Amino acid sequence: MKPDLKQQLKQAQQLMKMNQSSSALQIFEKIYASCPDIFDKWDNYYYAKALDKGKQVRQAFNISNGLYKRHPEMYGNSNLYMWLTYKLFIKGNIDKEDIDENLLFRAAQFIVGNTKQEQYSPYEKTIFEITKYLKGKPNPNFNQILEWLDFLNPSDLSNTPYKFTDGEGKNRELASAIENYYAYKIKALFETEQYELCINTATYALQIISVFHYENDIWIKEKVALSKVALGNIDEAHKILSDLIKIKPHYVIHYGLLKIHRLQGNIQEAIAAGASALLDRNGELKHKLSILHDMGELFKETTEINNAYAHYSLINEVRLENGWKAQAKIESEIKYLEMQVNSPVTLNKKEFQKMWKELTFKGQNKGSGVIKSILPHGKAGFIQTNQGQDLYFKISNVLSNRKLIQPQMKVDFYVRTSFDQAKNRESLEAIEITILK
């Protein structure tokens, strides 16, 4: 009987070599259930591969693990075993709500200690998964992130974006390994206050990375600017952020400009930048508590005590909404400001929005015109002003009823200086657009 079973096992191995893993798995499972002892090392190896192909990762790991202990010299199984360790204890662990961190790091250290940084090993994926996990934690340990990134040789990382077709048949493209590496590293260098190295690393990354994703080039330049601020190169930093804000009017960049204006002694410009940051629809107020705090300080400097009081009070309100404790420092500021005025004014969120809008667009009159056209993708279009000028606009900058917008509708708006990347030149863009009745 056993010779016949051995013949069937050889047949299963051949099926695996022909990529018929499902048929092979049926044979392996049937024989293993009654005669596991007749499996030689190659039978076990291909059985583990078949189980893996059949998404039975735990069973595959058990077979491969036993084989690895008996035959550590088998390169094919060693590589399979490392991949199964990655799938089970790295990727599978991170995807759980309750992560066993001790197991996660032990598995990662085992993989890194027993594989090399090469094309078909889980070495790189392991380090990137650990780095991503560490960065996503509250109050990330950026020194720890740098320690893990140091296991990688950046010259061996691919500069080719990862392309694939998703479940809906759409072509997708993700960042290359080298782009991910430098995005993580530059952020970590900045957060660990290694400013010179951050600038030098960022400058090199911007030169060698062929295509950027997720606007990584913008955020790398932002870190360069803030590093220059820390090193006292304020004017250079100002130039970088002033250029970036035309491309990406994000609250983080506005906040960087607030800090620069404040260092330059331009308090009103700092307040306007802070108001723009708070007005920006990117990010909830709970992510902007530092901006609210700085706005409170700026209003104290200009002796606008009611505005200072309102912003400090809003910090407490947001913390309470999110179930966070009030900060003693903020409580102290509020009490101090309460003594400076007879009846301190508190504002509701609509009143804050109105204030921030007035501060952002101070000195600018609203424009008006009609929707001239909507682009085919439906995400942007052009407004023709009452003066006959065409202004680009994004549908996301329409304040309400944006799904109803169509040509010939009357609108009013503010204007900002933006940057037309397709034409590589500055342009004007309509924002804060209101549909008129």
C-alpha distance (Angstrom), angle and dihedral (degrees) to the residues before:
residue distance angle dihedral
M1 . . .
K2 3.79 . .
P3 3.82 94.5 .
D4 3.82 87.2 55.6
L5 3.82 90.8 50.0
K6 3.80 91.1 48.7
Q7 3.79 88.2 53.3
Q8 3.79 89.6 52.1
L9 3.82 90.2 50.4
K10 3.81 89.9 53.0
Q11 3.80 88.0 50.6
A12 3.84 89.5 51.7
Q13 3.81 90.1 51.2
Q14 3.80 90.1 51.9
L15 3.81 90.3 49.6
M16 3.81 89.0 53.7
K17 3.81 90.4 51.9
M18 3.81 88.0 52.7
N19 3.85 90.6 51.2
Q20 3.81 92.6 -111.1
S21 3.78 93.6 130.7
S22 3.81 96.4 153.0
S23 3.81 93.0 58.6
A24 3.80 91.4 42.6
L25 3.80 91.6 50.9
Q26 3.81 92.0 56.3
I27 3.80 90.6 56.3
F28 3.80 94.5 44.2
E29 3.80 93.8 48.7
K30 3.79 94.5 47.7
I31 3.81 93.7 51.0
Y32 3.82 95.9 39.2
A33 3.82 91.0 54.4
S34 3.81 91.4 63.6
C35 3.82 107.1 18.1
P36 3.82 111.8 27.2
D37 3.81 90.9 150.5
I38 3.80 93.9 69.1
F39 3.82 91.7 62.0
D40 3.80 110.7 107.4
K41 3.81 122.0 -158.9
W42 3.81 93.6 -84.3
D43 3.79 92.9 48.2
N44 3.81 88.9 52.7
Y45 3.79 92.2 46.3
Y46 3.80 94.5 52.0
Y47 3.80 91.3 41.0
A48 3.82 89.5 55.5
K49 3.81 89.9 48.2
A50 3.81 91.1 50.0
L51 3.80 91.1 50.0
D52 3.80 90.0 49.8
K53 3.81 91.0 50.2
G54 3.79 87.6 50.7
K55 3.81 89.6 53.5
Q56 3.81 92.2 -114.1
V57 3.79 90.5 132.7
R58 3.80 98.7 161.4
Q59 3.81 92.9 51.8
A60 3.81 90.3 44.4
F61 3.80 89.8 50.9
N62 3.82 92.0 51.7
I63 3.82 92.9 51.8
S64 3.81 93.9 43.2
N65 3.80 92.2 45.0
G66 3.82 92.3 55.1
L67 3.80 90.4 47.3
Y68 3.82 91.8 48.1
K69 3.80 91.2 54.7
R70 3.82 92.2 49.7
H71 3.81 97.5 38.8
P72 3.82 111.2 22.0
E73 3.82 88.6 161.5
M74 3.85 92.6 70.0
Y75 3.81 101.5 103.5
G76 3.81 94.9 -168.3
N77 3.78 93.7 53.5
S78 3.80 92.5 40.1
N79 3.81 89.6 57.2
L80 3.82 91.3 44.2
Y81 3.81 90.2 49.7
M82 3.80 91.5 52.6
W83 3.80 91.2 49.8
L84 3.79 91.2 49.3
T85 3.81 89.4 49.5
Y86 3.81 88.0 51.8
K87 3.82 93.5 48.7
L88 3.79 94.8 45.3
F89 3.80 104.7 36.6
I90 3.82 105.1 21.4
K91 3.80 109.1 32.4
G92 3.80 94.1 22.1
N93 3.80 92.1 47.2
I94 3.81 96.3 46.6
D95 3.80 91.0 50.5
K96 3.82 90.6 59.3
E97 3.79 122.4 92.8
D98 3.80 91.6 -134.5
I99 3.82 104.2 49.2
D100 3.78 119.8 -161.6
E101 3.80 95.1 -141.4
N102 3.79 94.8 -176.2
L103 3.81 90.9 54.7
L104 3.81 90.6 44.0
F105 3.80 94.5 56.5
R106 3.80 94.3 40.1
A107 3.81 89.7 54.3
A108 3.80 92.0 46.4
Q109 3.79 92.6 49.7
F110 3.82 90.1 47.9
I111 3.82 92.0 52.7
V112 3.80 94.6 45.1
G113 3.79 90.8 46.4
N114 3.81 94.1 51.0
T115 3.80 104.7 36.8
K116 3.78 137.6 53.6
Q117 3.78 131.8 -128.3
E118 3.78 97.4 -97.4
Q119 3.78 138.6 128.8
Y120 3.81 101.5 -91.1
S121 3.80 101.0 35.8
P122 3.82 128.2 93.2
Y123 3.82 90.6 -127.3
E124 3.82 98.2 106.8
K125 3.81 95.4 38.5
T126 3.79 90.4 51.7
I127 3.80 93.3 53.5
F128 3.80 93.3 45.3
E129 3.82 92.3 49.0
I130 3.81 91.1 50.2
T131 3.79 91.2 46.5
K132 3.80 91.9 49.0
Y133 3.81 90.3 48.4
L134 3.81 93.1 50.0
K135 3.80 92.8 47.1
G136 3.81 91.3 51.1
K137 3.80 94.1 55.8
P138 3.82 121.0 100.5
N139 3.81 107.0 -94.4
P140 3.83 95.3 5.5
N141 3.80 119.4 -141.3
F142 3.80 98.5 -123.9
N143 3.79 93.3 -177.1
Q144 3.79 87.5 59.5
I145 3.81 89.6 49.6
L146 3.80 90.1 53.4
E147 3.80 90.5 49.7
W148 3.80 90.9 56.3
L149 3.80 93.6 44.0
D150 3.80 88.8 53.6
F151 3.82 88.0 69.3
L152 3.81 87.7 69.2
N153 3.78 126.4 81.1
P154 3.83 102.2 -145.4
S155 3.81 92.5 -156.8
D156 3.82 88.2 65.3
L157 3.82 94.5 51.8
S158 3.79 120.0 103.8
N159 3.80 119.7 -108.3
T160 3.82 91.5 -162.4
P161 3.83 117.1 104.7
Y162 3.80 115.6 -123.0
K163 3.81 110.4 -110.6
F164 3.80 126.2 -168.1
T165 3.80 143.5 149.2
D166 3.79 114.9 -111.3
G167 3.80 128.4 -140.8
E168 3.81 90.9 -86.6
G169 3.80 92.7 54.3
K170 3.81 94.3 -105.9
N171 3.79 120.0 140.3
R172 3.79 111.5 -118.9
E173 3.78 133.1 -170.9
L174 3.81 127.9 -161.1
A175 3.78 131.8 -169.9
S176 3.79 119.3 -79.7
A177 3.80 120.4 -111.2
I178 3.80 91.4 -106.0
E179 3.81 91.4 52.3
N180 3.80 92.0 50.7
Y181 3.80 90.7 47.4
Y182 3.79 94.9 53.5
A183 3.82 94.1 40.7
Y184 3.82 89.3 56.9
K185 3.80 95.2 39.7
I186 3.81 97.4 48.8
K187 3.81 91.6 48.7
A188 3.83 90.6 49.0
L189 3.81 93.4 47.2
F190 3.80 90.3 51.9
E191 3.79 93.9 47.4
T192 3.82 90.9 49.8
E193 3.82 89.1 51.5
Q194 3.81 95.0 -115.7
Y195 3.78 89.7 141.6
E196 3.80 102.0 162.9
L197 3.79 91.7 47.8
C198 3.81 89.6 45.3
I199 3.82 91.1 55.3
N200 3.81 93.9 45.3
T201 3.80 93.1 46.5
A202 3.81 91.9 47.1
T203 3.81 92.6 48.6
Y204 3.80 90.2 52.9
A205 3.82 93.1 45.6
L206 3.81 92.3 51.2
Q207 3.80 88.8 53.8
I208 3.81 99.8 48.0
I209 3.82 104.9 35.8
S210 3.79 107.8 91.6
V211 3.82 100.0 -164.1
F212 3.82 128.3 19.0
H213 3.80 127.2 -151.3
Y214 3.82 134.5 -165.1
E215 3.85 87.0 21.8
N216 3.81 89.4 -74.2
D217 3.81 90.4 154.1
I218 3.81 89.7 60.4
W219 3.80 93.6 49.1
I220 3.81 91.7 45.7
K221 3.81 90.0 53.6
E222 3.80 89.5 46.9
K223 3.82 89.5 56.6
V224 3.81 89.3 49.3
A225 3.81 89.9 53.4
L226 3.81 94.1 48.6
S227 3.81 90.5 46.2
K228 3.79 88.5 53.9
V229 3.81 89.1 50.8
A230 3.80 89.5 53.7
L231 3.82 89.9 50.3
G232 3.82 92.2 48.8
N233 3.82 98.0 -106.6
I234 3.80 91.9 129.7
D235 3.81 99.4 156.8
E236 3.82 93.0 51.0
A237 3.79 90.4 48.7
H238 3.82 90.8 48.6
K239 3.80 91.0 54.1
I240 3.83 92.7 50.4
L241 3.81 95.1 48.8
S242 3.81 92.9 42.2
D243 3.81 88.5 56.7
L244 3.81 93.1 44.3
I245 3.80 94.6 50.4
K246 3.81 89.2 61.5
I247 3.80 89.6 57.2
K248 3.81 99.5 34.8
P249 3.83 115.8 20.2
H250 3.81 91.6 -167.9
Y251 3.79 124.0 155.2
V252 3.82 91.7 -119.8
I253 3.80 90.9 59.7
H254 3.82 92.0 43.7
Y255 3.80 87.4 52.5
G256 3.79 90.5 52.2
L257 3.80 88.8 53.5
L258 3.82 90.0 49.3
K259 3.80 89.1 57.9
I260 3.81 92.6 47.3
H261 3.82 94.9 47.6
R262 3.79 89.0 49.0
L263 3.80 92.2 51.8
Q264 3.80 88.9 49.2
G265 3.80 90.4 51.8
N266 3.82 93.0 -114.1
I267 3.80 96.4 134.6
Q268 3.80 98.4 168.0
E269 3.81 91.0 50.3
A270 3.81 88.2 48.9
I271 3.81 90.9 52.3
A272 3.82 91.0 48.7
A273 3.83 90.7 50.6
G274 3.80 90.5 48.9
A275 3.79 91.3 49.3
S276 3.82 89.7 50.6
A277 3.80 89.6 51.3
L278 3.80 92.3 50.7
L279 3.80 92.2 44.6
D280 3.80 92.4 51.4
R281 3.80 111.1 107.0
N282 3.80 91.1 -143.1
G283 3.78 108.5 98.8
E284 3.79 130.0 12.5
L285 3.79 122.7 -99.7
K286 3.80 89.9 -103.7
H287 3.81 86.5 68.5
K288 3.81 91.9 50.0
L289 3.80 102.5 56.9
S290 3.82 91.8 116.9
I291 3.80 89.3 54.5
L292 3.81 91.5 50.0
H293 3.81 89.0 49.9
D294 3.80 92.7 50.7
M295 3.79 90.6 47.2
G296 3.82 88.7 53.8
E297 3.81 89.7 52.5
L298 3.80 92.7 47.0
F299 3.80 92.1 51.3
K300 3.81 88.9 49.5
E301 3.81 88.6 54.4
T302 3.81 90.4 52.8
T303 3.84 90.3 44.0
E304 3.83 91.0 -119.5
I305 3.78 89.1 142.5
N306 3.81 97.7 170.6
N307 3.82 91.2 54.1
A308 3.80 91.0 46.6
Y309 3.80 90.6 49.8
A310 3.82 91.5 48.1
H311 3.82 93.2 52.7
Y312 3.80 94.9 46.4
S313 3.81 89.4 47.9
L314 3.79 90.6 50.7
I315 3.81 89.1 57.0
N316 3.81 89.2 58.0
E317 3.80 91.4 45.9
V318 3.82 93.0 51.9
R319 3.81 92.1 46.2
L320 3.80 90.2 51.0
E321 3.83 91.7 49.0
N322 3.80 89.3 54.9
G323 3.79 95.5 46.0
W324 3.82 93.9 -109.3
K325 3.78 125.4 140.7
A326 3.79 119.8 -105.0
Q327 3.80 113.4 -104.9
A328 3.80 116.4 -117.7
K329 3.82 90.8 -139.4
I330 3.82 92.4 55.9
E331 3.80 92.2 44.1
S332 3.80 88.9 53.3
E333 3.82 91.7 50.2
I334 3.80 91.4 50.5
K335 3.81 92.4 50.4
Y336 3.79 91.0 48.0
L337 3.81 92.4 50.4
E338 3.81 91.8 46.6
M339 3.80 87.5 62.1
Q340 3.82 91.7 53.0
V341 3.82 95.9 61.5
N342 3.76 133.8 37.1
S343 3.80 97.9 -133.7
P344 3.83 113.0 15.5
V345 3.80 112.1 -153.6
T346 3.79 122.5 -128.7
L347 3.80 120.5 -160.8
N348 3.77 132.6 -149.6
K349 3.79 119.7 -131.5
K350 3.81 94.4 -96.2
E351 3.78 89.7 53.8
F352 3.80 90.2 49.7
Q353 3.80 89.8 51.4
K354 3.79 90.2 51.8
M355 3.82 91.8 48.9
W356 3.81 94.0 48.3
K357 3.79 91.3 47.8
E358 3.82 91.6 51.3
L359 3.81 90.8 48.8
T360 3.81 93.0 46.4
F361 3.79 95.6 49.3
K362 3.79 97.9 32.6
G363 3.81 110.0 154.6
Q364 3.82 93.4 13.0
N365 3.79 121.1 111.1
K366 3.78 119.1 -144.2
G367 3.77 115.7 -103.5
S368 3.78 124.7 -141.3
G369 3.78 137.6 -159.3
V370 3.80 143.2 117.2
I371 3.78 134.9 -74.4
K372 3.79 103.9 -98.0
S373 3.81 99.5 -175.9
I374 3.79 145.4 -18.2
L375 3.81 116.4 -135.9
P376 3.84 116.8 -119.1
H377 3.83 94.5 -106.0
G378 3.82 88.3 58.1
K379 3.81 95.6 -132.3
A380 3.81 99.8 101.4
G381 3.76 144.6 7.7
F382 3.80 145.6 162.1
I383 3.79 133.9 -79.3
Q384 3.78 121.1 -154.0
T385 3.79 108.2 -144.6
N386 3.79 123.3 -141.0
Q387 3.82 85.4 -104.5
G388 3.81 91.6 58.2
Q389 3.81 97.3 -106.2
D390 3.81 120.4 137.3
L391 3.81 115.2 -132.2
Y392 3.79 126.0 -170.7
F393 3.82 116.2 -130.0
K394 3.80 138.3 178.6
I395 3.78 120.0 -131.3
S396 3.83 87.8 -131.7
N397 3.82 88.1 66.3
V398 3.81 92.1 61.6
L399 3.81 103.8 103.7
S400 3.81 99.4 -147.0
N401 3.82 142.1 -0.9
R402 3.80 89.0 23.0
K403 3.82 91.5 156.2
L404 3.80 89.2 61.3
I405 3.79 96.5 52.3
Q406 3.81 115.9 122.6
P407 3.81 140.1 155.0
Q408 3.80 118.9 -63.1
M409 3.80 94.0 26.0
K410 3.79 112.5 136.9
V411 3.80 115.4 -121.7
D412 3.77 142.1 170.2
F413 3.79 125.0 -148.7
Y414 3.77 149.4 156.4
V415 3.79 123.3 -110.2
R416 3.78 130.3 -130.7
T417 3.78 132.8 -176.5
S418 3.80 109.3 -109.2
F419 3.79 135.3 167.8
D420 3.79 125.1 -109.4
Q421 3.81 101.8 -144.5
A422 3.81 93.1 -173.4
K423 3.83 91.2 57.2
N424 3.82 93.9 29.9
R425 3.79 94.5 -130.9
E426 3.78 142.2 101.9
S427 3.78 117.2 -88.9
L428 3.80 140.5 171.7
E429 3.78 122.8 -104.4
A430 3.81 131.4 -167.5
I431 3.82 114.1 -128.1
E432 3.82 137.9 170.6
I433 3.80 88.5 37.2
T434 3.80 119.6 -170.9
I435 3.81 122.7 -166.7
L436 3.80 109.7 -131.3
K437 3.79 122.4 -142.7
